[in-house]
Amino acid sequence: MTRPAAVVVDAHEISRPVELQHPDGTLDAAAVGWTRTPLHRTDRVGQVARRWGRAKRWEYWALITPTHVVGLTVSSLDYAGLTQVWVLDRASGEQADEVVVVPLARGTRLPGTYGAGPASARTARAAVRFTETPAGTRLRAATARVRLDVLVPLPAGHERLGVVVPWDDRTFQYTLKDVGRRVAGQLRVDGVTHELESGWATLDHGRGYWPRELAWNWGFGAGVVDGRTIGLQLGGRWTDGTGSTENALVVDGRLHKIREDLAWSWTPGRWTDPWHVRGDGADLTFTPFFDRVSLTDLRLVRSSTHQCFGTWTGWVLDENGGRQRVDGIEGSAEDVEQRW
């Protein structure tokens, strides 16, 4: 695969609260940029009548522990809501997966702006709720096979990457990516309780209006390297040519922006072979231990997802030009093709 053409990226760091869009639903140019903490107000996404059917809103949490991997989704596409609770037993390879699609996103509640209230979905087969508390984020989920109740503490001063990706003034996305946070609590699968005490949690929060068809890569990871807490956030393809990227390194809670498009390479069809992500400021290899496959065809919505979980090695330059090793941190790398 070829490396994206060089463009000026991530030129604008935003330090004050800003509206994502104008009252007519178009992008506010002042919102284009990136932040170290949530500052974008996104209440208008999904509230502009003439844009109905195009708004995309979601919260996705990934939990990686020594024994299990968990994926939790609460989302609305206006015309449908998708809720998912997925659990992988790392020892046995067994999966517990409940996916529910509800017309018009009935039973789904998402805050207009991050942190303004809980995100939840309640259906006949799955219930999920994410709540911000003084101690951090509480994640709860229930299906016929799974019960989950965990806390993701938010350390004082912990920085989170917010980015607006502008395709044009009518199609744009605000994404908040939060990596390198611990998780602890209980997971029960088929009546067996597991204490989760040494895992990591990653958040993908999104609000915006996407092109009808798009493909992307997303990668993340977290762990401790040489006594330092490391979080890794990477993206590719969907941001190419926009002047924005979602690439960052977090070291002991401090965010270091990777100000370039990175080149991803992998072998389609051989998903558990090593992946590579490279640029002037990064040289990374991802070695998967599991490929989570999701293929959806609902006519209006079609998607093909290979989300691999595994281990990262390599280095990233921090904002001072020093090489930070990431060897051994666990996370994910995915290839997605979406029509929605």
Phi, psi and chi 1 to 4 in degrees:
 res  aa     phi    psi   chi1   chi2   chi3   chi4
   1 MET       -  145.3  -64.7 -174.4  178.7      -
   2 THR   -85.9  152.1   59.5      -      -      -
   3 ARG   -80.7  139.1 -176.9  172.3  174.7  179.0
   4 PRO   -58.5  147.2  -20.4   30.6      -      -
   5 ALA   -62.2  143.9      -      -      -      -
   6 ALA   -69.1  129.6      -      -      -      -
   7 VAL  -136.9  162.5  -64.5      -      -      -
   8 VAL   -73.7  121.3  176.9      -      -      -
   9 VAL  -126.8  154.8  -62.1      -      -      -
  10 ASP    53.5   41.0  -57.5  -35.2      -      -
  11 ALA   -76.4  -22.5      -      -      -      -
  12 HIS  -117.3  108.6 -176.9 -151.8      -      -
  13 GLU   -91.3  123.3  179.6  178.7   -4.8      -
  14 ILE   -91.6  134.4  -64.8  170.2      -      -
  15 SER  -124.0    1.3   57.8      -      -      -
  16 ARG  -129.7  154.8  -62.8  179.9  180.0  179.8
  17 PRO   -57.4  144.6  -26.2   36.0      -      -
  18 VAL  -149.5  146.5   61.6      -      -      -
  19 GLU   -78.4  139.4  -66.8  -74.0  -13.6      -
  20 LEU   -72.6  -40.6  176.1   62.9      -      -
  21 GLN  -139.2  160.3   56.6 -170.2  132.3      -
  22 HIS   -76.4  166.3  -62.7  -65.7      -      -
  23 PRO   -57.1  -27.0  -28.3   36.3      -      -
  24 ASP   -82.3    1.2   65.8   -1.8      -      -
  25 GLY    96.1   -7.7      -      -      -      -
  26 THR   -81.0  161.2   57.4      -      -      -
  27 LEU   -68.7  135.4  174.8   65.3      -      -
  28 ASP   -84.5  117.2 -172.9  -27.4      -      -
  29 ALA   -59.0  -26.9      -      -      -      -
  30 ALA   -68.4  -14.8      -      -      -      -
  31 ALA   -84.2  -12.0      -      -      -      -
  32 VAL   -76.9  120.3  177.3      -      -      -
  33 GLY   154.6 -160.9      -      -      -      -
  34 TRP  -138.1  159.5   62.2  -83.6      -      -
  35 THR  -136.0  161.6   64.7      -      -      -
  36 ARG   -97.3   -6.4  -60.4  176.6 -178.9  -86.0
  37 THR  -152.6  155.1 -168.3      -      -      -
  38 PRO   -63.1  116.8  -23.3   34.7      -      -
  39 LEU  -128.9  -10.2  -67.8  174.4      -      -
  40 HIS   -85.5  131.4  -74.4   79.8      -      -
  41 ARG   -93.9  121.3  -66.4 -173.4  -69.5 -100.0
  42 THR  -120.7   23.3   58.4      -      -      -
  43 ASP   -60.7  -24.9  -62.5  -62.3      -      -
  44 ARG   -80.6  -14.2  -67.6 -174.4  176.9  123.5
  45 VAL   -64.3  122.5  176.6      -      -      -
  46 GLY    87.4   -0.3      -      -      -      -
  47 GLN  -110.7   -3.6  -58.5  -57.4  -49.0      -
  48 VAL   -93.2  113.4 -179.6      -      -      -
  49 ALA   -56.3  -43.0      -      -      -      -
  50 ARG   -75.3   -7.0   65.6  179.9 -179.2  174.4
  51 ARG  -101.0    7.2  -57.5  -60.8  -51.6  -83.5
  52 TRP   -59.9  140.3 -171.4   90.2      -      -
  53 GLY    96.4  -12.7      -      -      -      -
  54 ARG  -111.3  -13.5  -60.1  -52.7  -51.4  148.5
  55 ALA   -73.0  140.3      -      -      -      -
  56 LYS  -124.3  125.1  -50.6  -71.0 -175.3  -78.7
  57 ARG  -136.2  133.2  -61.4  177.0  -66.3  148.3
  58 TRP  -159.1  161.0   66.6   73.0      -      -
  59 GLU  -131.3  127.5  -44.4  -72.7  -24.4      -
  60 TYR  -130.8  126.9  168.5   77.2      -      -
  61 TRP  -116.0  132.1  -79.4   94.0      -      -
  62 ALA  -113.1  133.1      -      -      -      -
  63 LEU  -120.1  127.6  -45.8  178.0      -      -
  64 ILE  -123.2  118.8  -60.0 -178.8      -      -
  65 THR  -124.9  169.6   79.7      -      -      -
  66 PRO   -60.9  -23.7  -27.1   36.7      -      -
  67 THR  -107.6  -27.7   58.6      -      -      -
  68 HIS  -143.2  157.2  -67.5   83.0      -      -
  69 VAL  -121.6  135.1 -179.6      -      -      -
  70 VAL  -128.9  137.3  178.6      -      -      -
  71 GLY  -125.2  128.6      -      -      -      -
  72 LEU  -125.2  127.6  -53.9  171.0      -      -
  73 THR  -129.5  132.1  -56.0      -      -      -
  74 VAL  -126.9  120.6  175.5      -      -      -
  75 SER  -148.9  155.8   67.1      -      -      -
  76 SER  -135.7  131.6  168.3      -      -      -
  77 LEU  -110.0   22.2  -51.1 -179.8      -      -
  78 ASP    74.3  -64.4  -78.7  -13.2      -      -
  79 TYR   -82.7   -9.2   48.9   81.0      -      -
  80 ALA  -156.7  151.1      -      -      -      -
  81 GLY  -117.3  138.4      -      -      -      -
  82 LEU  -120.7  125.8 -174.9  147.5      -      -
  83 THR  -121.6  135.9  -57.1      -      -      -
  84 GLN  -143.4  139.7 -175.2  168.3   25.1      -
  85 VAL  -127.6  114.6  178.4      -      -      -
  86 TRP  -128.0  133.5  174.9   79.3      -      -
  87 VAL  -134.1  132.6  178.8      -      -      -
  88 LEU  -113.8  127.4  169.3   69.8      -      -
  89 ASP   -85.8  112.8 -175.4  -50.3      -      -
  90 ARG   -67.3  -28.5  -66.7 -178.2   60.0  169.0
  91 ALA   -76.3  -45.1      -      -      -      -
  92 SER   -94.8  -21.1   68.4      -      -      -
  93 GLY    80.6    1.2      -      -      -      -
  94 GLU   -73.3  141.6 -176.9  176.1   -1.9      -
  95 GLN  -116.7  141.9  -58.2  175.3   66.3      -
  96 ALA  -115.2  118.9      -      -      -      -
  97 ASP  -137.2  125.3 -167.8   12.9      -      -
  98 GLU  -128.2  117.8 -168.5   70.3   71.3      -
  99 VAL  -121.1  128.0 -175.9      -      -      -
 100 VAL  -128.0  126.3 -176.9      -      -      -
 101 VAL  -112.6  124.3  178.6      -      -      -
 102 VAL  -120.6  128.6  178.5      -      -      -
 103 PRO   -57.4  139.4  -23.6   34.0      -      -
 104 LEU    59.4   18.6  -57.7  177.2      -      -
 105 ALA    55.8   36.1      -      -      -      -
 106 ARG   -62.4  136.4  -65.0 -170.9 -176.6   97.9
 107 GLY    83.8    0.6      -      -      -      -
 108 THR  -102.8  131.6  -60.7      -      -      -
 109 ARG  -127.9  123.3  -58.7  -71.1 -178.5  -91.1
 110 LEU  -130.1  133.4  -69.9  159.8      -      -
 111 PRO   -65.5  145.7   25.7  -34.1      -      -
 112 GLY   -62.2  -40.2      -      -      -      -
 113 THR  -125.3  145.5  -68.4      -      -      -
 114 TYR   -54.3  132.1  177.7   79.3      -      -
 115 GLY    85.2   -2.2      -      -      -      -
 116 ALA   -84.5    0.4      -      -      -      -
 117 GLY   164.5  174.3      -      -      -      -
 118 PRO   -72.1  156.7   25.7  -33.9      -      -
 119 ALA  -109.3  132.4      -      -      -      -
 120 SER  -152.7  157.6   65.5      -      -      -
 121 ALA  -146.3  135.2      -      -      -      -
 122 ARG  -132.2  119.0 -179.9  171.5  -68.2  -82.7
 123 THR  -129.7  179.6   73.8      -      -      -
 124 ALA   -66.4  -24.5      -      -      -      -
 125 ARG  -115.3  -10.1  -55.4 -158.5  -44.0  -90.4
 126 ALA  -154.1  141.2      -      -      -      -
 127 ALA  -131.4  130.9      -      -      -      -
 128 VAL  -136.5  139.9 -179.4      -      -      -
 129 ARG  -148.2  130.2 -173.3  175.2 -179.5   87.0
 130 PHE  -116.0  125.5  -51.0  145.6      -      -
 131 THR  -132.3  130.3  -52.1      -      -      -
 132 GLU   -81.6  131.1  -62.3  -60.4  -35.9      -
 133 THR  -127.7  167.1   76.2      -      -      -
 134 PRO   -57.9  -25.1  -26.9   35.8      -      -
 135 ALA   -89.4  -14.5      -      -      -      -
 136 GLY   145.6 -153.1      -      -      -      -
 137 THR  -105.5  125.1  -51.8      -      -      -
 138 ARG   -96.3  128.0 -174.1  179.9 -177.3 -172.2
 139 LEU  -114.6  125.0  -48.3  178.0      -      -
 140 ARG  -130.9  143.1  -70.9  175.0  -74.1  175.8
 141 ALA  -152.0  149.2      -      -      -      -
 142 ALA  -147.7  131.3      -      -      -      -
 143 THR  -136.6 -175.4   70.9      -      -      -
 144 ALA   -61.0  -30.2      -      -      -      -
 145 ARG  -107.0  -19.4  -62.7 -178.3   60.9 -170.7
 146 VAL  -125.0  139.5  174.2      -      -      -
 147 ARG  -131.6  129.4  -65.5  -70.3 -172.0  -83.5
 148 LEU  -134.0  135.0  176.3   80.1      -      -
 149 ASP  -148.5  105.1 -170.0  -12.6      -      -
 150 VAL  -135.4  161.0  -60.0      -      -      -
 151 LEU  -119.1  135.4 -179.0   68.5      -      -
 152 VAL  -111.7   94.8 -178.1      -      -      -
 153 PRO   -60.9  146.7  -21.8   33.6      -      -
 154 LEU  -111.3  102.7  179.4   62.0      -      -
 155 PRO   -64.2  148.3  -19.8   32.4      -      -
 156 ALA   -58.2  131.3      -      -      -      -
 157 GLY    80.8    0.7      -      -      -      -
 158 HIS   -64.7  128.7  176.3   81.7      -      -
 159 GLU   -99.7  145.0  -63.7 -176.5  -21.7      -
 160 ARG  -130.5  137.8  -64.3  163.5  -80.0 -179.7
 161 LEU   -83.9  119.1  177.1   65.5      -      -
 162 GLY  -110.9  135.9      -      -      -      -
 163 VAL  -142.4  138.9  176.9      -      -      -
 164 VAL  -105.4  125.5  168.6      -      -      -
 165 VAL  -106.2  113.3  177.4      -      -      -
 166 PRO  -102.7  112.8   34.1  -28.2      -      -
 167 TRP   -82.8  -42.8  -65.0  -73.1      -      -
 168 ASP  -161.8 -170.3   56.3   43.9      -      -
 169 ASP   -77.6   -3.3   66.5   -6.7      -      -
 170 ARG  -115.5  -16.6  -67.7  178.8   57.5   80.1
 171 THR  -123.7  119.5   53.2      -      -      -
 172 PHE  -164.7  160.0   47.5   88.6      -      -
 173 GLN  -139.2  134.7  172.1   76.1   -6.5      -
 174 TYR  -102.0  124.6  168.8   68.2      -      -
 175 THR  -124.2  139.1 -176.7      -      -      -
 176 LEU  -118.9  120.2  177.1   70.6      -      -
 177 LYS  -116.4  124.0  -62.7  -67.6  175.7   37.9
 178 ASP  -123.5  114.9 -169.3   -2.3      -      -
 179 VAL  -126.0  159.4  -65.1      -      -      -
 180 GLY    81.2   28.1      -      -      -      -
 181 ARG  -108.8  140.0  -72.5  170.8   63.7 -179.5
 182 ARG   -72.6  163.1  -69.7  -73.8 -167.7  176.5
 183 VAL  -141.8  142.5   60.6      -      -      -
 184 ALA  -150.2  146.7      -      -      -      -
 185 GLY   154.6 -152.8      -      -      -      -
 186 GLN  -121.9  141.1  -78.5 -167.0  -15.8      -
 187 LEU  -127.3  127.9  167.8   67.3      -      -
 188 ARG  -119.5  125.1 -170.3  164.4   77.5 -112.0
 189 VAL  -125.8  123.0 -178.0      -      -      -
 190 ASP    51.6   39.9  -63.9  -29.3      -      -
 191 GLY    84.9   -5.2      -      -      -      -
 192 VAL  -100.3  125.6  178.5      -      -      -
 193 THR   -93.8  134.5  -61.2      -      -      -
 194 HIS  -121.7  129.4  -53.1  -90.5      -      -
 195 GLU   -86.3  121.8  -62.4  -67.3  -25.1      -
 196 LEU   -98.9  112.1  -53.8 -178.5      -      -
 197 GLU  -126.3  -14.1  -62.1  178.0  -19.4      -
 198 SER  -139.2   40.7   57.6      -      -      -
 199 GLY  -106.4 -177.9      -      -      -      -
 200 TRP  -130.4  146.9  -61.0   92.4      -      -
 201 ALA  -120.6  144.0      -      -      -      -
 202 THR  -132.6  134.5  -64.8      -      -      -
 203 LEU  -109.2  135.5  169.5   65.8      -      -
 204 ASP  -120.8  107.8  174.5   10.6      -      -
 205 HIS  -110.1  129.6  160.8  100.5      -      -
 206 GLY  -137.5  142.3      -      -      -      -
 207 ARG  -145.8  126.1  -61.3  -70.5 -172.6  -86.9
 208 GLY   167.1 -165.0      -      -      -      -
 209 TYR  -131.1  114.0  -56.8   86.1      -      -
 210 TRP   -98.8  157.6  -75.4   63.5      -      -
 211 PRO   -59.5  157.9  -20.9   32.1      -      -
 212 ARG   -60.6  -36.9 -173.9   77.0  172.2   95.3
 213 GLU  -132.8  139.8  -62.0 -175.0   21.5      -
 214 LEU  -163.5  155.3 -158.5   66.7      -      -
 215 ALA  -125.6  150.3      -      -      -      -
 216 TRP  -151.8  163.1   69.5   79.0      -      -
 217 ASN  -118.0  144.6  -63.3  113.2      -      -
 218 TRP  -141.1  137.1  177.3   37.8      -      -
 219 GLY  -139.6  149.1      -      -      -      -
 220 PHE  -152.9  163.2   62.6   83.7      -      -
 221 GLY  -166.8  161.3      -      -      -      -
 222 ALA  -157.3  151.5      -      -      -      -
 223 GLY   168.8 -173.6      -      -      -      -
 224 VAL  -113.3  125.0  176.5      -      -      -
 225 VAL  -126.4  119.4  179.5      -      -      -
 226 ASP    53.1   40.6  -64.0  -29.9      -      -
 227 GLY    80.8    1.9      -      -      -      -
 228 ARG  -111.8  139.4  -50.3 -169.6   78.7  179.3
 229 THR   -79.9  121.9  -61.9      -      -      -
 230 ILE  -115.1  133.1  -58.2  -60.5      -      -
 231 GLY  -124.5  138.6      -      -      -      -
 232 LEU  -126.4  131.3 -173.4   63.7      -      -
 233 GLN  -133.3  124.1  160.1   57.5   39.3      -
 234 LEU  -137.4  147.3  -54.6  166.9      -      -
 235 GLY  -144.1  164.1      -      -      -      -
 236 GLY  -162.4  157.2      -      -      -      -
 237 ARG    73.9  -56.4  -70.8 -164.7  -68.1  172.3
 238 TRP   -67.5  -22.0   74.3  -71.1      -      -
 239 THR   -97.8   -6.2   60.7      -      -      -
 240 ASP   -57.4  129.9  -70.5   -7.6      -      -
 241 GLY    81.6   -0.1      -      -      -      -
 242 THR   -91.4  -14.6   66.8      -      -      -
 243 GLY    85.8   -0.9      -      -      -      -
 244 SER  -121.3  148.9  -64.3      -      -      -
 245 THR  -136.6  163.2   78.2      -      -      -
 246 GLU  -114.9   40.2   56.3  169.1   -5.1      -
 247 ASN  -101.5  129.1  -59.0  -40.5      -      -
 248 ALA  -160.6  156.0      -      -      -      -
 249 LEU  -118.5  137.1  170.4   72.9      -      -
 250 VAL  -120.1  123.3  178.7      -      -      -
 251 VAL  -122.7  116.2 -179.2      -      -      -
 252 ASP    50.6   39.2  -68.0  -27.2      -      -
 253 GLY    89.0   -8.9      -      -      -      -
 254 ARG   -95.1  128.0  172.0   67.9  177.2 -179.9
 255 LEU   -87.4  130.8 -170.8  146.2      -      -
 256 HIS  -116.4  111.6  -57.6 -106.2      -      -
 257 LYS   -73.7  132.0 -169.4   71.6  179.4   70.9
 258 ILE   -92.9  104.0  -56.0  171.5      -      -
 259 ARG   -92.6   60.5  -60.1  175.2 -172.3 -119.3
 260 GLU  -163.1  155.8   63.8  171.8  -40.1      -
 261 ASP   -73.5  133.5  -71.6  -50.4      -      -
 262 LEU  -103.0  149.8  -61.6  175.1      -      -
 263 ALA   -96.0  123.7      -      -      -      -
 264 TRP   -99.4  141.6  -71.9   64.6      -      -
 265 SER  -141.3  138.9   60.8      -      -      -
 266 TRP  -159.6  173.2   68.6   98.4      -      -
 267 THR  -111.4  102.3  -55.6      -      -      -
 268 PRO   -55.5  134.9  -25.9   36.0      -      -
 269 GLY    91.0  -18.1      -      -      -      -
 270 ARG  -122.7   67.1  -63.6  170.4   56.9 -178.1
 271 TRP   -68.8  -25.4  -57.1  101.9      -      -
 272 THR   -94.5    6.9   54.8      -      -      -
 273 ASP   -72.0  160.1  -76.1    2.3      -      -
 274 PRO   -59.6  142.1  -26.5   36.8      -      -
 275 TRP  -104.3  156.7  -60.4   44.5      -      -
 276 HIS  -133.1  139.6  -58.4  -78.0      -      -
 277 VAL  -131.1  119.9 -177.1      -      -      -
 278 ARG  -138.5  154.1  -64.6 -173.6  173.6  107.5
 279 GLY  -169.9 -173.0      -      -      -      -
 280 ASP   -63.3  -30.6  -67.0  -23.4      -      -
 281 GLY  -108.7   15.0      -      -      -      -
 282 ALA  -161.1  145.4      -      -      -      -
 283 ASP  -145.2  101.5 -170.4  -13.2      -      -
 284 LEU  -128.0  145.0  -60.4  161.6      -      -
 285 THR  -126.0  136.3  -62.7      -      -      -
 286 PHE  -118.6  125.7  177.2   74.8      -      -
 287 THR  -115.4  108.4  -56.2      -      -      -
 288 PRO   -76.8  151.3  -15.9   31.2      -      -
 289 PHE  -113.2   -8.7   60.6   74.0      -      -
 290 PHE  -157.7  141.2 -174.6   82.4      -      -
 291 ASP  -115.1  113.3  173.7   25.3      -      -
 292 ARG   -91.0  117.8  174.7 -170.9  177.7 -169.0
 293 VAL  -105.6  132.3 -178.0      -      -      -
 294 SER  -137.2  117.6  177.0      -      -      -
 295 LEU  -121.1  123.9  -56.6  174.3      -      -
 296 THR  -127.6  135.8  -57.8      -      -      -
 297 ASP  -140.7   94.7 -171.0  -11.7      -      -
 298 LEU  -111.2   26.0  -57.8  175.2      -      -
 299 ARG    69.0  -69.8  -64.9 -173.4  179.3 -179.2
 300 LEU   -65.8  -33.9  -76.9  175.2      -      -
 301 VAL  -121.7  126.0  176.5      -      -      -
 302 ARG  -132.8  136.8  -64.4  177.6 -176.2  172.5
 303 SER  -150.3  150.9   67.4      -      -      -
 304 SER  -131.6  119.0  170.7      -      -      -
 305 THR  -128.8  129.7  -60.0      -      -      -
 306 HIS  -119.9  102.6  -72.7  -90.9      -      -
 307 GLN  -106.1  108.0 -176.0 -178.4   25.7      -
 308 CYS   -96.3  144.1  -64.7      -      -      -
 309 PHE  -115.6  139.8  -66.0   91.0      -      -
 310 GLY  -179.0 -148.7      -      -      -      -
 311 THR  -125.2  136.7  -56.4      -      -      -
 312 TRP   -98.3  144.1  -70.0   94.0      -      -
 313 THR  -135.7  162.9   58.3      -      -      -
 314 GLY   119.8 -157.0      -      -      -      -
 315 TRP  -143.4  158.4   56.5  -93.5      -      -
 316 VAL  -136.8  140.1  178.4      -      -      -
 317 LEU   -77.5  131.6  -66.5 -177.0      -      -
 318 ASP   -82.6  179.4   64.0   24.4      -      -
 319 GLU   -69.4  -11.2   59.4 -171.1   12.1      -
 320 ASN   -97.0    2.9  -61.1  -46.0      -      -
 321 GLY    88.1    3.7      -      -      -      -
 322 GLY   -84.1  146.9      -      -      -      -
 323 ARG   -83.9  120.0  -74.9 -166.7  178.0 -171.3
 324 GLN  -103.2  117.1  173.4   61.6   58.0      -
 325 ARG   -72.5  147.8  -58.1  -65.7  -53.5 -173.7
 326 VAL  -124.7   17.4  -58.0      -      -      -
 327 ASP   -57.6  124.9  -58.3  -23.8      -      -
 328 GLY    93.5   -7.4      -      -      -      -
 329 ILE   -71.4  145.3   69.3  172.1      -      -
 330 GLU  -102.6  148.7  -69.5 -167.4  -33.8      -
 331 GLY  -176.2 -141.6      -      -      -      -
 332 SER  -146.5  156.9  176.6      -      -      -
 333 ALA  -143.2  136.6      -      -      -      -
 334 GLU  -136.7  155.7   70.9  178.1   24.0      -
 335 ASP  -124.9  121.4  170.6   48.0      -      -
 336 VAL  -130.8  136.0  178.9      -      -      -
 337 GLU  -122.0  124.5  -64.7 -179.9   -1.4      -
 338 GLN  -129.3  136.7 -170.7   81.3   28.6      -
 339 ARG  -128.0  115.2 -179.2  176.7 -174.2  -91.2
 340 TRP  -154.2      -   54.5    3.9      -      -
